[in-house]
Amino acid sequence: MIDCLMGKLLEKTPESAVISCAGVGYLAHIPATAAGSLPAVGENCTLYTELRVSETDITLYGFADREGRQMFRMLTAVNGVGPKAALSILGALGPQRIALAAAGGDHKALTAAPGVGPKLAQRIVLELKDKV
């Protein structure tokens, strides 16, 4: 597993970042909150990563800190929440607000993320309430 990438930031968008490590450019999909905390292009940075392998794809996801990566893992463990939805939720709320919403039973806060309806938000709160 790739725990983190440390190197020069080659490109960044609100959805992805490319980091050069030992001459190899790694593309990582990131939440909008991570994009805001990255340095300027050309500077050194660190992304904590999660590698997902499926039958048809290998995708690397990046996070500004370990807390964001851990919340991504918890969210994707919820039935019906895939990586794309987890990134959307993290980008809209951030790990701390997600934890507060889940612990407090506030499923309406999670519906602020694009693509998250009331039923999915309720399921997330139900499954994460005791984990956060």
All heavy atoms as an XYZ file, in Angstrom:
953
protein
N       0.839     -1.183      0.000
C       0.000      0.000      0.000
C       0.886      1.249      0.000
O       1.965      1.251      0.567
C      -0.889     -0.021      1.240
C      -1.637      1.257      1.427
S      -2.811      1.137      2.763
C      -4.156      1.949      2.003
N       0.401      2.278     -0.599
C       1.106      3.566     -0.614
C       0.505      4.401      0.510
O      -0.645      4.815      0.439
C       0.925      4.270     -1.978
C       1.458      3.389     -3.103
C       1.618      5.620     -1.969
C       1.120      3.894     -4.488
N       1.285      4.643      1.567
C       0.778      5.383      2.724
C       0.708      6.878      2.456
O      -0.258      7.535      2.826
C       1.656      5.116      3.944
C       1.119      5.802      5.181
O      -0.004      5.461      5.595
O       1.815      6.686      5.715
N       1.738      7.412      1.821
C       1.726      8.837      1.523
C       2.650      9.126      0.341
O       3.505      8.317     -0.007
C       2.131      9.676      2.731
S       3.824      9.465      3.263
N       2.427     10.271     -0.263
C       3.282     10.769     -1.333
C       3.949     12.034     -0.827
O       3.278     12.930     -0.309
C       2.460     11.103     -2.585
C       1.727      9.966     -3.265
C       0.860     10.521     -4.402
C       2.693      8.939     -3.796
N       5.256     12.083     -0.961
C       6.006     13.276     -0.578
C       6.844     13.690     -1.772
O       7.660     12.909     -2.254
C       6.908     12.970      0.629
C       6.125     12.602      1.861
S       7.104     11.933      3.221
C       8.385     13.117      3.394
N       6.593     14.880     -2.264
C       7.336     15.339     -3.426
C       6.852     16.688     -3.898
O       6.138     17.406     -3.195
N       7.224     17.017     -5.130
C       6.878     18.316     -5.700
C       5.500     18.255     -6.350
O       5.189     17.326     -7.089
C       7.915     18.728     -6.738
C       7.636     20.126     -7.275
C       8.673     20.821     -8.118
C       9.595     20.052     -8.951
N      10.379     20.894     -9.873
N       4.683     19.246     -6.050
C       3.351     19.352     -6.628
C       3.479     19.851     -8.062
O       3.962     20.957     -8.302
C       2.491     20.308     -5.799
C       1.038     20.463     -6.219
C       0.288     19.148     -6.082
C       0.372     21.539     -5.371
N       3.069     19.003     -9.027
C       3.168     19.370    -10.439
C       1.907     20.044    -10.960
O       1.978     20.959    -11.778
C       3.458     18.126    -11.288
C       4.766     17.396    -11.013
C       4.888     16.187    -11.921
C       5.944     18.332    -11.201
N       0.749     19.558    -10.513
C      -0.540     20.103    -10.951
C      -1.533     19.976     -9.809
O      -1.434     19.058     -9.003
C      -1.111     19.306    -12.131
C      -0.324     19.337    -13.394
C      -0.936     18.431    -14.460
O      -2.163     18.174    -14.428
O      -0.182     17.973    -15.320
N      -2.496     20.896     -9.771
C      -3.598     20.730     -8.834
C      -4.859     21.362     -9.391
O      -4.820     22.379    -10.076
C      -3.269     21.289     -7.453
C      -3.292     22.783     -7.314
C      -3.092     23.186     -5.848
C      -3.023     24.689     -5.722
N      -2.890     25.117     -4.324
N      -5.959     20.676     -9.153
C      -7.295     21.163     -9.479
C      -8.131     20.937     -8.219
O      -7.658     20.308     -7.274
C      -7.914     20.382    -10.670
O      -8.214     19.051    -10.236
C      -6.989     20.350    -11.872
N      -9.372     21.395     -8.198
C     -10.203     21.106     -7.021
C     -10.479     19.608     -6.822
O     -10.834     19.194     -5.732
C     -11.507     21.847     -7.318
C     -11.108     22.948     -8.234
C      -9.999     22.379     -9.073
N     -10.278     18.798     -7.862
C     -10.577     17.369     -7.779
C      -9.356     16.461     -7.764
O      -9.471     15.281     -7.446
C     -11.454     16.924     -8.963
C     -12.788     17.611     -9.061
C     -12.709     18.916     -9.873
O     -11.820     19.038    -10.738
O     -13.525     19.799     -9.616
N      -8.179     16.970     -8.132
C      -7.015     16.091     -8.227
C      -5.710     16.850     -8.037
O      -5.669     18.069     -8.124
C      -6.997     15.384     -9.581
O      -6.805     16.316    -10.625
N      -4.668     16.066     -7.790
C      -3.329     16.623     -7.658
C      -2.348     15.631     -8.267
O      -2.562     14.420     -8.211
C      -2.983     16.858     -6.198
N      -1.292     16.152     -8.871
C      -0.216     15.307     -9.394
C       1.041     15.673     -8.620
O       1.446     16.826     -8.586
C      -0.002     15.519    -10.905
C       1.165     14.672    -11.405
C      -1.268     15.200    -11.688
N       1.635     14.653     -7.999
C       2.843     14.858     -7.198
C       3.962     14.022     -7.796
O       3.790     12.826     -8.066
C       2.612     14.465     -5.732
C       1.530     15.373     -5.134
C       3.899     14.571     -4.933
C       1.223     15.103     -3.706
N       5.109     14.659     -8.014
C       6.283     13.979     -8.541
C       7.099     13.424     -7.380
O       7.559     14.173     -6.513
C       7.137     14.948     -9.362
O       8.319     14.306     -9.780
N       7.268     12.109     -7.375
C       8.060     11.423     -6.352
C       9.106     10.575     -7.060
O       8.744      9.639     -7.786
C       7.185     10.526     -5.484
S       5.844     11.370     -4.650
N      10.366     10.914     -6.908
C      11.474     10.162     -7.511
C      11.286     10.021     -9.028
O      11.516      8.966     -9.594
C      11.616      8.798     -6.850
N      10.834     11.080     -9.656
C      10.706     11.082    -11.106
C       9.418     10.503    -11.659
O       9.222     10.456    -12.863
N       8.506     10.063    -10.795
C       7.222      9.517    -11.232
C       6.123     10.456    -10.762
O       6.075     10.829     -9.586
C       6.982      8.097    -10.652
C       5.626      7.569    -11.068
C       8.086      7.144    -11.084
N       5.228     10.844    -11.669
C       4.106     11.707    -11.313
C       2.894     10.877    -10.951
O       2.389     10.113    -11.766
N       2.430     11.000     -9.715
C       1.270     10.250     -9.229
C       0.041     11.143     -9.233
O       0.064     12.227     -8.644
C       1.514      9.744     -7.808
C       2.590      8.692     -7.723
C       3.911      9.049     -7.479
C       2.290      7.350     -7.884
C       4.906      8.090     -7.392
C       3.276      6.380     -7.802
C       4.578      6.764     -7.553
O       5.566      5.814     -7.471
N      -1.024     10.670     -9.880
C      -2.300     11.383     -9.898
C      -3.133     10.869     -8.736
O      -3.364      9.668     -8.617
C      -3.046     11.135    -11.209
C      -4.489     11.627    -11.267
C      -4.532     13.150    -11.267
C      -5.191     11.079    -12.490
N      -3.592     11.777     -7.889
C      -4.447     11.414     -6.759
C      -5.722     12.241     -6.822
O      -5.674     13.454     -7.022
C      -3.723     11.661     -5.436
N      -6.854     11.579     -6.663
C      -8.138     12.272     -6.578
C      -8.277     12.768     -5.146
O      -8.027     12.020     -4.196
C      -9.279     11.328     -6.949
C      -9.174     10.834     -8.355
N      -9.647     11.554     -9.424
C      -8.606      9.721     -8.867
C      -9.388     10.892    -10.538
N      -8.750      9.773    -10.225
N      -8.673     14.034     -4.987
C      -8.698     14.650     -3.666
C     -10.029     15.359     -3.418
O     -10.702     15.779     -4.363
C      -7.542     15.669     -3.501
C      -7.621     16.760     -4.574
C      -6.191     14.972     -3.547
C      -6.591     17.872     -4.428
N     -10.418     15.504     -2.146
C     -11.592     16.330     -1.847
C     -11.234     17.810     -1.969
O     -10.053     18.181     -1.882
C     -11.936     15.955     -0.400
C     -10.674     15.437      0.178
C      -9.880     14.847     -0.963
N     -12.224     18.641     -2.157
C     -11.981     20.081     -2.318
C     -11.263     20.674     -1.110
O     -10.468     21.600     -1.257
C     -13.308     20.803     -2.562
N     -11.509     20.131      0.079
C     -10.846     20.651      1.270
C      -9.340     20.409      1.215
O      -8.561     21.236      1.698
C     -11.419     20.015      2.548
O     -11.403     18.587      2.402
C     -12.833     20.482      2.816
N      -8.922     19.302      0.627
C      -7.483     19.020      0.505
C      -6.852     19.944     -0.522
O      -5.713     20.382     -0.354
C      -7.250     17.563      0.119
N      -7.575     20.255     -1.589
C      -7.034     21.140     -2.623
C      -6.691     22.510     -2.038
O      -5.680     23.111     -2.393
C      -8.032     21.288     -3.764
N      -7.512     22.991     -1.137
C      -7.272     24.287     -0.523
C      -6.071     24.322      0.399
O      -5.486     25.375      0.637
N      -5.683     23.172      0.913
C      -4.556     23.151      1.847
C      -3.233     22.793      1.167
O      -2.193     22.798      1.824
C      -4.837     22.155      2.976
O      -4.911     20.852      2.471
N      -3.269     22.520     -0.134
C      -2.027     22.224     -0.851
C      -1.246     23.505     -1.130
O      -1.842     24.568     -1.316
C      -2.329     21.523     -2.181
C      -2.822     20.089     -2.100
C      -3.201     19.583     -3.489
C      -1.784     19.180     -1.479
N       0.081     23.398     -1.192
C       0.880     24.588     -1.512
C       0.763     24.930     -2.998
O       0.076     24.255     -3.758
C       2.303     24.146     -1.165
C       2.294     22.675     -1.385
C       0.915     22.218     -0.980
N       1.480     25.948     -3.411
C       1.490     26.353     -4.816
C       2.192     25.292     -5.661
O       3.045     24.550     -5.160
C       2.201     27.692     -4.961
N       1.832     25.230     -6.918
C       2.479     24.309     -7.850
C       3.975     24.594     -7.863
O       4.409     25.742     -7.874
C       1.869     24.461     -9.268
C       2.663     23.673    -10.296
C       0.412     24.015     -9.269
N       4.769     23.528     -7.823
C       6.211     23.647     -7.805
C       6.823     23.499     -6.424
O       8.026     23.313     -6.287
N       5.990     23.566     -5.395
C       6.486     23.422     -4.026
C       6.336     21.976     -3.552
O       5.556     21.208     -4.110
C       5.735     24.359     -3.091
C       6.015     25.823     -3.373
C       5.379     26.735     -2.330
O       5.186     26.294     -1.182
O       5.069     27.876     -2.693
N       7.078     21.633     -2.504
C       6.994     20.290     -1.925
C       5.749     20.156     -1.073
O       5.323     21.112     -0.418
C       8.231     19.979     -1.080
C       9.447     19.732     -1.945
O       9.344     19.248     -3.071
N      10.608     20.080     -1.432
N       5.177     18.946     -1.077
C       3.986     18.693     -0.275
C       3.893     17.212      0.073
O       4.637     16.387     -0.446
C       2.731     19.159     -0.995
S       2.308     18.193     -2.442
N       2.942     16.908      0.933
C       2.665     15.532      1.337
C       1.171     15.282      1.219
O       0.365     16.111      1.637
C       3.095     15.282      2.799
O       4.494     15.525      2.910
C       2.791     13.866      3.231
N       0.811     14.149      0.624
C      -0.578     13.699      0.587
C      -0.633     12.316      1.214
O       0.160     11.438      0.859
C      -1.091     13.579     -0.857
C      -1.634     14.791     -1.563
C      -2.149     14.412     -2.941
C      -2.735     15.463     -0.777
N      -1.563     12.118      2.134
C      -1.810     10.798      2.705
C      -2.793     10.095      1.778
O      -3.772     10.701      1.344
C      -2.330     10.932      4.129
C      -1.287     11.573      4.998
C      -1.261     12.952      5.181
C      -0.280     10.814      5.566
C      -0.271     13.554      5.938
C       0.725     11.411      6.316
C       0.724     12.776      6.494
O       1.721     13.370      7.228
N      -2.522      8.858      1.445
C      -3.229      8.227      0.339
C      -3.991      6.972      0.715
O      -3.713      6.327      1.726
C      -2.245      7.868     -0.786
O      -1.279      6.953     -0.281
C      -1.564      9.102     -1.339
N      -4.915      6.641     -0.146
C      -5.679      5.397     -0.098
C      -5.709      4.863     -1.525
O      -6.141      5.569     -2.445
C      -7.097      5.670      0.408
C      -7.998      4.474      0.423
C      -7.722      3.507      1.567
O      -6.920      3.819      2.465
O      -8.318      2.423      1.553
N      -5.236      3.660     -1.710
C      -5.207      3.034     -3.028
C      -6.363      2.065     -3.125
O      -6.527      1.192     -2.276
C      -3.876      2.301     -3.238
C      -3.685      1.603     -4.578
C      -3.645      2.616     -5.714
C      -2.400      0.782     -4.555
N      -7.172      2.194     -4.154
C      -8.308      1.303     -4.384
C      -8.093      0.570     -5.706
O      -7.858      1.194     -6.744
C      -9.626      2.084     -4.457
C     -10.004      2.785     -3.160
C     -10.462      1.756     -2.139
N     -10.637      2.332     -0.824
C     -11.806      2.411     -0.202
N     -12.893      1.993     -0.794
N     -11.861      2.906      1.010
N      -8.183     -0.739     -5.649
C      -7.986     -1.576     -6.830
C      -9.274     -2.337     -7.096
O      -9.830     -2.979     -6.208
C      -6.820     -2.578     -6.612
C      -6.633     -3.456     -7.833
C      -5.539     -1.843     -6.269
N      -9.766     -2.259     -8.340
C     -10.935     -3.034     -8.747
C     -10.566     -3.832     -9.993
O      -9.432     -3.765    -10.462
C     -12.121     -2.105     -9.036
O     -11.890     -1.351    -10.209
N     -11.516     -4.557    -10.525
C     -11.256     -5.357    -11.714
C     -10.870     -4.511    -12.917
O     -10.142     -4.950    -13.784
C     -12.480     -6.192    -12.068
C     -12.776     -7.286    -11.070
C     -14.011     -8.079    -11.446
O     -14.529     -7.922    -12.572
O     -14.455     -8.860    -10.596
N     -11.363     -3.288    -12.957
C     -11.146     -2.447    -14.135
C     -10.339     -1.182    -13.877
O     -10.094     -0.425    -14.806
C     -12.503     -2.026    -14.732
O     -13.237     -1.310    -13.729
C     -13.304     -3.232    -15.189
N      -9.943     -0.945    -12.615
C      -9.331      0.347    -12.324
C      -8.413      0.268    -11.107
O      -8.635     -0.529    -10.190
C     -10.437      1.372    -12.049
C      -9.962      2.802    -12.107
O      -8.949      3.080    -12.765
O     -10.618      3.665    -11.485
N      -7.404      1.110    -11.111
C      -6.558      1.343     -9.942
C      -6.583      2.848     -9.726
O      -6.194      3.612    -10.598
C      -5.112      0.865    -10.176
C      -5.090     -0.635    -10.437
C      -4.240      1.235     -8.996
C      -3.718     -1.160    -10.814
N      -7.080      3.275     -8.562
C      -7.245      4.700     -8.297
C      -6.594      5.065     -6.977
O      -6.752      4.365     -5.977
C      -8.739      5.073     -8.257
O      -9.361      4.621     -9.458
C      -8.917      6.577     -8.155
N      -5.899      6.178     -6.987
C      -5.238      6.693     -5.795
C      -6.007      7.921     -5.316
O      -6.306      8.823     -6.102
C      -3.793      7.063     -6.136
C      -2.855      7.380     -4.990
C      -2.662      6.158     -4.084
C      -1.506      7.808     -5.543
N      -6.343      7.936     -4.033
C      -7.044      9.064     -3.424
C      -6.090      9.723     -2.439
O      -5.352      9.036     -1.730
C      -8.317      8.596     -2.711
C      -9.297      7.962     -3.665
C      -9.327      6.590     -3.857
C     -10.165      8.743     -4.413
C     -10.203      6.006     -4.755
C     -11.047      8.170     -5.323
C     -11.059      6.801     -5.490
O     -11.924      6.231     -6.391
N      -6.095     11.044     -2.395
C      -5.173     11.772     -1.535
C      -5.883     12.698     -0.571
O      -6.945     13.243     -0.885
N      -5.246     12.882      0.604
C      -5.838     13.693      1.668
C      -4.753     14.529      2.328
O      -3.605     14.110      2.424
C      -6.519     12.783      2.702
C      -7.498     11.850      2.043
C      -7.089     10.586      1.642
C      -8.784     12.252      1.762
C      -7.959      9.737      0.982
C      -9.658     11.413      1.105
C      -9.251     10.147      0.715
N      -5.131     15.695      2.798
C      -4.175     16.615      3.399
C      -3.631     16.100      4.729
O      -2.531     16.443      5.127
C      -4.820     17.985      3.605
N      -4.421     15.264      5.416
C      -3.988     14.737      6.704
C      -4.537     13.326      6.919
O      -5.386     12.859      6.162
C      -4.411     15.662      7.850
C      -5.882     16.015      7.798
O      -6.707     15.153      7.444
O      -6.230     17.172      8.115
N      -4.041     12.683      7.951
C      -4.479     11.310      8.247
C      -5.949     11.266      8.660
O      -6.640     10.283      8.431
C      -3.604     10.720      9.345
C      -2.220     10.377      8.865
C      -1.409      9.697      9.978
N      -0.162      9.189      9.459
C       0.985      9.857      9.467
N       1.028     11.087      9.950
N       2.076      9.306      8.987
N      -6.421     12.327      9.281
C      -7.815     12.396      9.715
C      -8.772     12.325      8.513
O      -9.784     11.639      8.551
C      -8.039     13.678     10.505
C      -9.386     13.794     11.140
C      -9.512     15.068     11.952
O      -9.341     16.167     11.378
O      -9.780     14.972     13.158
N      -8.435     13.049      7.448
C      -9.254     13.002      6.239
C      -9.260     11.619      5.620
O     -10.298     11.128      5.174
N      -8.098     10.971      5.605
C      -8.022      9.617      5.046
C      -8.843      8.636      5.884
O      -9.555      7.795      5.341
C      -6.567      9.160      4.968
C      -6.426      7.748      4.428
C      -5.002      7.333      4.266
N      -4.316      7.307      5.551
C      -3.021      7.088      5.681
N      -2.266      6.886      4.617
N      -2.460      7.073      6.864
N      -8.763      8.763      7.199
C      -9.521      7.862      8.072
C     -11.019      8.053      7.886
O     -11.775      7.084      7.856
C      -9.138      8.077      9.538
C      -9.816      7.115     10.485
C      -9.521      5.653     10.179
O      -8.447      5.295      9.701
N     -10.479      4.792     10.431
N     -11.464      9.301      7.731
C     -12.890      9.553      7.513
C     -13.324      8.995      6.154
O     -14.419      8.454      6.025
C     -13.196     11.050      7.610
C     -14.681     11.366      7.502
S     -15.732     10.525      8.719
C     -15.270     11.373     10.214
N     -12.470      9.104      5.149
C     -12.760      8.519      3.837
C     -12.972      7.008      3.977
O     -13.912      6.449      3.421
C     -11.596      8.809      2.874
C     -11.721      8.186      1.520
C     -12.484      8.785      0.529
C     -11.069      6.998      1.214
C     -12.594      8.221     -0.738
C     -11.165      6.424     -0.042
C     -11.925      7.036     -1.016
N     -12.110      6.359      4.730
C     -12.235      4.912      4.947
C     -13.536      4.569      5.661
O     -14.207      3.594      5.317
C     -11.044      4.395      5.748
C      -9.758      4.388      4.961
C      -8.578      4.000      5.834
N      -7.346      3.940      5.045
C      -6.141      3.877      5.579
N      -5.981      3.879      6.897
N      -5.071      3.822      4.811
N     -13.891      5.349      6.670
C     -15.143      5.099      7.390
C     -16.352      5.317      6.490
O     -17.297      4.528      6.508
C     -15.240      5.985      8.629
C     -14.373      5.523      9.769
S     -14.796      6.320     11.330
C     -13.756      7.755     11.249
N     -16.322      6.385      5.705
C     -17.451      6.668      4.816
C     -17.630      5.581      3.762
O     -18.747      5.146      3.501
C     -17.263      8.029      4.132
C     -17.487      9.259      4.994
C     -16.981     10.510      4.292
C     -18.959      9.404      5.357
N     -16.534      5.139      3.159
C     -16.655      4.116      2.110
C     -17.017      2.751      2.678
O     -17.421      1.866      1.925
C     -15.371      4.019      1.259
O     -14.247      3.783      2.109
C     -15.166      5.275      0.432
N     -16.921      2.566      3.985
C     -17.357      1.314      4.611
C     -18.880      1.276      4.770
O     -19.456      0.211      4.984
C     -16.687      1.141      5.966
N     -19.530      2.430      4.647
C     -20.986      2.503      4.744
C     -21.582      2.006      3.430
O     -21.155      2.415      2.342
C     -21.449      3.960      5.030
C     -22.967      4.079      4.963
C     -20.918      4.425      6.367
N     -22.575      1.128      3.535
C     -23.235      0.586      2.359
C     -23.854      1.713      1.523
O     -24.595      2.539      2.051
C     -24.318     -0.411      2.779
C     -24.918     -1.133      1.604
O     -24.271     -1.323      0.577
N     -26.157     -1.540      1.747
N     -23.510      1.777      0.243
C     -24.055      2.796     -0.652
C     -23.171      4.016     -0.814
O     -23.493      4.920     -1.585
N     -22.068      4.086     -0.070
C     -21.151      5.220     -0.191
C     -19.884      4.744     -0.884
O     -19.102      3.985     -0.324
C     -20.791      5.832      1.185
C     -19.823      6.995      1.006
C     -22.039      6.275      1.916
N     -19.698      5.192     -2.112
C     -18.493      4.870     -2.856
C     -17.462      5.967     -2.706
O     -17.712      6.993     -2.043
N     -16.306      5.795     -3.312
C     -15.255      6.805     -3.211
C     -15.679      8.188     -3.700
O     -15.325      9.198     -3.092
C     -14.125      6.241     -4.072
C     -14.361      4.774     -4.087
C     -15.844      4.610     -4.024
N     -16.444      8.242     -4.784
C     -16.871      9.538     -5.323
C     -17.767     10.283     -4.325
O     -17.584     11.476     -4.081
C     -17.607      9.325     -6.646
C     -17.977     10.600     -7.352
C     -18.610     10.306     -8.701
C     -19.017     11.591     -9.390
N     -19.646     11.347    -10.692
N     -18.712      9.568     -3.730
C     -19.596     10.186     -2.739
C     -18.810     10.588     -1.491
O     -19.042     11.658     -0.917
C     -20.725      9.237     -2.360
N     -17.872      9.753     -1.076
C     -17.065     10.069      0.104
C     -16.243     11.336     -0.128
O     -16.149     12.190      0.766
C     -16.156      8.894      0.458
N     -15.654     11.479     -1.314
C     -14.900     12.697     -1.621
C     -15.818     13.917     -1.625
O     -15.439     14.993     -1.172
C     -14.188     12.581     -2.967
C     -12.963     11.677     -3.038
C     -12.378     11.690     -4.444
C     -11.909     12.089     -2.031
N     -17.020     13.746     -2.146
C     -17.991     14.845     -2.172
C     -18.351     15.289     -0.756
O     -18.392     16.486     -0.457
C     -19.242     14.400     -2.933
O     -20.243     15.379     -2.860
N     -18.586     14.323      0.114
C     -18.947     14.636      1.497
C     -17.774     15.313      2.207
O     -17.947     16.324      2.885
C     -19.388     13.360      2.241
C     -20.667     12.800      1.618
C     -19.596     13.644      3.727
C     -21.011     11.392      2.054
N     -16.585     14.751      2.040
C     -15.398     15.357      2.662
C     -15.133     16.756      2.124
O     -14.734     17.652      2.864
C     -14.170     14.477      2.423
C     -13.999     13.309      3.374
C     -12.973     12.327      2.840
C     -13.607     13.808      4.749
N     -15.352     16.948      0.832
C     -15.129     18.259      0.226
C     -16.109     19.307      0.707
O     -15.779     20.477      0.819
N     -17.329     18.875      1.009
C     -18.354     19.821      1.456
C     -18.266     20.113      2.950
O     -18.526     21.247      3.378
C     -19.740     19.282      1.125
N     -17.901     19.110      3.747
C     -17.973     19.280      5.198
C     -16.641     19.197      5.928
O     -16.457     19.858      6.948
C     -18.913     18.215      5.799
C     -20.350     18.233      5.305
C     -21.100     17.025      5.815
C     -21.046     19.500      5.740
N     -15.755     18.355      5.474
C     -14.511     18.127      6.207
C     -14.719     17.076      7.287
O     -15.848     16.837      7.729
N     -13.646     16.438      7.725
C     -13.757     15.335      8.680
C     -14.391     15.706     10.023
O     -15.188     14.946     10.565
C     -12.315     14.875      8.895
C     -11.508     15.506      7.847
C     -12.271     16.654      7.294
N     -14.048     16.875     10.552
C     -14.573     17.256     11.863
C     -16.087     17.453     11.842
O     -16.800     16.988     12.734
C     -13.898     18.547     12.381
C     -12.435     18.403     12.665
C     -11.561     18.626     11.415
O     -12.055     18.997     10.355
N     -10.273     18.385     11.553
N     -16.577     18.137     10.822
C     -18.030     18.380     10.733
C     -18.796     17.094     10.460
O     -19.924     16.930     10.936
C     -18.329     19.432      9.664
C     -17.914     20.825     10.144
C     -18.188     21.920      9.145
N     -19.579     21.958      8.708
C     -19.963     22.540      7.573
N     -19.079     23.124      6.788
N     -21.230     22.542      7.220
N     -18.197     16.172      9.719
C     -18.845     14.875      9.479
C     -18.953     14.120     10.799
O     -20.002     13.555     11.125
C     -18.062     14.044      8.444
C     -18.073     14.733      7.089
C     -18.645     12.632      8.332
C     -17.086     14.159      6.091
N     -17.871     14.110     11.572
C     -17.873     13.418     12.863
C     -18.911     14.034     13.807
O     -19.649     13.303     14.488
C     -16.487     13.459     13.488
N     -18.981     15.352     13.847
C     -19.969     16.019     14.704
C     -21.395     15.696     14.266
O     -22.267     15.459     15.101
C     -19.744     17.533     14.697
C     -18.534     18.048     15.463
C     -18.342     19.543     15.222
C     -18.684     17.758     16.949
N     -21.632     15.693     12.963
C     -22.965     15.388     12.451
C     -23.351     13.949     12.785
O     -24.482     13.686     13.216
C     -23.017     15.618     10.937
N     -22.429     13.024     12.596
C     -22.724     11.618     12.878
C     -22.953     11.403     14.375
O     -23.910     10.732     14.772
C     -21.597     10.728     12.376
N     -22.089     11.960     15.206
C     -22.211     11.784     16.652
C     -23.495     12.425     17.186
O     -24.126     11.900     18.098
C     -21.001     12.378     17.358
N     -23.886     13.540     16.589
C     -25.086     14.246     17.037
C     -26.364     13.808     16.356
O     -27.434     14.332     16.638
N     -26.265     12.866     15.424
C     -27.446     12.395     14.713
C     -28.011     13.396     13.725
O     -29.182     13.322     13.357
N     -27.191     14.335     13.266
C     -27.642     15.394     12.363
C     -27.453     14.977     10.902
O     -26.499     15.383     10.247
C     -26.862     16.679     12.665
C     -27.309     17.858     11.821
O     -28.371     17.769     11.170
O     -26.586     18.876     11.819
N     -28.385     14.180     10.392
C     -28.265     13.716      9.007
C     -28.496     14.839      8.000
O     -27.998     14.784      6.884
C     -29.215     12.542      8.734
C     -30.660     12.924      8.754
N     -31.386     13.000      9.908
C     -31.502     13.255      7.750
C     -32.626     13.354      9.619
N     -32.723     13.525      8.315
N     -29.203     15.881      8.385
C     -29.466     16.992      7.461
C     -28.174     17.717      7.064
O     -28.064     18.222      5.955
C     -30.460     17.968      8.064
C     -31.852     17.398      8.158
C     -32.831     18.387      8.705
C     -34.208     17.741      8.796
N     -35.205     18.636      9.349
N     -27.212     17.750      7.957
C     -25.939     18.407      7.645
C     -25.237     17.694      6.491
O     -24.596     18.334      5.661
C     -25.040     18.429      8.873
N     -25.368     16.374      6.432
C     -24.698     15.603      5.380
C     -25.330     15.808      4.007
O     -24.682     15.609      2.988
C     -24.686     14.116      5.729
C     -23.909     13.744      6.990
C     -24.073     12.276      7.300
C     -22.443     14.097      6.840
N     -26.594     16.217      3.977
C     -27.257     16.441      2.684
C     -26.726     17.689      1.987
O     -27.073     17.939      0.835
C     -28.787     16.536      2.840
O     -29.105     17.626      3.710
C     -29.376     15.243      3.384
N     -25.868     18.446      2.651
C     -25.243     19.616      2.015
C     -24.247     19.187      0.938
O     -23.915     19.977      0.054
C     -24.527     20.465      3.060
N     -23.790     17.955      1.006
C     -22.849     17.445      0.004
C     -23.600     17.064     -1.263
O     -24.658     16.435     -1.194
C     -22.109     16.227      0.542
N     -23.075     17.445     -2.429
C     -23.731     17.084     -3.691
C     -23.861     15.568     -3.832
O     -22.921     14.820     -3.567
C     -22.781     17.639     -4.756
C     -21.958     18.661     -4.062
C     -21.864     18.241     -2.627
N     -25.050     15.121     -4.213
C     -25.286     13.696     -4.438
C     -25.673     12.902     -3.211
O     -25.840     11.692     -3.283
N     -25.822     13.569     -2.072
C     -26.200     12.869     -0.842
C     -27.627     13.265     -0.475
O     -27.898     14.408     -0.127
C     -25.246     13.205      0.324
C     -25.691     12.509      1.604
C     -23.829     12.815     -0.030
N     -28.524     12.294     -0.586
C     -29.919     12.528     -0.238
C     -30.196     12.170      1.205
O     -29.314     11.679      1.923
N     -31.437     12.383      1.649
C     -31.784     12.131      3.048
C     -31.595     10.675      3.487
O     -31.133     10.413      4.589
C     -33.255     12.529      3.145
C     -33.577     13.267      1.912
C     -32.533     12.964      0.897
N     -31.931      9.724      2.633
C     -31.805      8.312      3.017
C     -30.344      7.919      3.204
O     -30.000      7.241      4.173
C     -32.471      7.407      1.980
C     -33.973      7.449      2.016
C     -34.569      6.447      1.072
C     -36.087      6.495      1.136
N     -36.701      5.476      0.283
N     -29.501      8.324      2.281
C     -28.086      8.013      2.405
C     -27.493      8.710      3.625
O     -26.712      8.118      4.376
C     -27.320      8.404      1.141
C     -25.822      8.092      1.125
C     -25.568      6.599      1.355
C     -25.205      8.541     -0.186
N     -27.883      9.946      3.855
C     -27.388     10.696      5.014
C     -27.794     10.004      6.311
O     -26.983      9.889      7.242
C     -27.908     12.127      4.981
N     -29.015      9.514      6.382
C     -29.471      8.805      7.575
C     -28.678      7.518      7.784
O     -28.314      7.175      8.914
C     -30.962      8.491      7.472
C     -31.842      9.711      7.620
C     -33.303      9.419      7.338
O     -33.657      8.365      6.815
N     -34.157     10.372      7.673
N     -28.388      6.808      6.704
C     -27.607      5.573      6.803
C     -26.191      5.865      7.298
O     -25.652      5.138      8.130
C     -27.553      4.857      5.450
C     -26.902      3.491      5.549
C     -26.898      2.697      4.249
N     -28.132      2.787      3.508
C     -28.221      3.210      2.243
N     -27.139      3.584      1.593
N     -29.363      3.246      1.619
N     -25.595      6.936      6.780
C     -24.241      7.313      7.206
C     -24.226      7.626      8.700
O     -23.369      7.139      9.445
C     -23.728      8.524      6.390
C     -23.493      8.112      4.940
C     -22.449      9.088      7.006
C     -23.253      9.284      3.997
N     -25.196      8.423      9.154
C     -25.261      8.779     10.576
C     -25.461      7.528     11.422
O     -24.789      7.336     12.439
C     -26.388      9.807     10.837
C     -26.693      9.941     12.316
C     -26.004     11.152     10.248
N     -26.335      6.651     10.998
C     -26.628      5.434     11.747
C     -25.381      4.550     11.888
O     -25.074      4.049     12.965
C     -27.747      4.656     11.066
C     -28.166      3.363     11.749
C     -28.839      3.660     13.081
C     -29.116      2.579     10.850
N     -24.647      4.388     10.791
C     -23.476      3.497     10.806
C     -22.229      4.116     11.427
O     -21.388      3.406     11.947
C     -23.187      2.990      9.389
C     -24.264      2.052      8.890
C     -23.859      1.300      7.644
O     -22.657      1.018      7.456
O     -24.760      0.986      6.830
N     -22.107      5.448     11.382
C     -20.903      6.095     11.918
C     -21.068      6.601     13.344
O     -20.076      6.947     13.988
C     -20.460      7.241     11.018
C     -19.980      6.891      9.616
C     -19.431      8.138      8.931
C     -18.931      5.807      9.648
N     -22.289      6.660     13.824
C     -22.552      7.260     15.136
C     -21.656      6.687     16.237
O     -21.107      7.430     17.043
C     -24.028      7.092     15.497
C     -24.435      7.871     16.704
C     -25.929      7.830     16.880
C     -26.325      8.838     17.937
N     -27.758      9.016     18.022
N     -21.503      5.385     16.280
C     -20.702      4.756     17.332
C     -19.224      4.678     16.999
O     -18.418      4.351     17.854
C     -21.230      3.347     17.620
C     -22.647      3.360     18.167
O     -23.003      4.350     18.849
O     -23.391      2.397     17.915
N     -18.848      4.983     15.757
C     -17.462      4.878     15.330
C     -16.680      6.174     15.467
O     -15.455      6.152     15.515
C     -17.389      4.399     13.870
C     -17.926      2.995     13.691
C     -17.853      2.580     12.250
C     -18.458      1.202     12.070
N     -18.472      0.795     10.676
N     -17.391      7.294     15.474
C     -16.698      8.574     15.576
C     -16.685      8.986     17.008
O     -16.411      9.764     17.591
C     -17.312      9.659     14.652
C     -17.149      9.265     13.205
C     -18.738      9.924     14.992
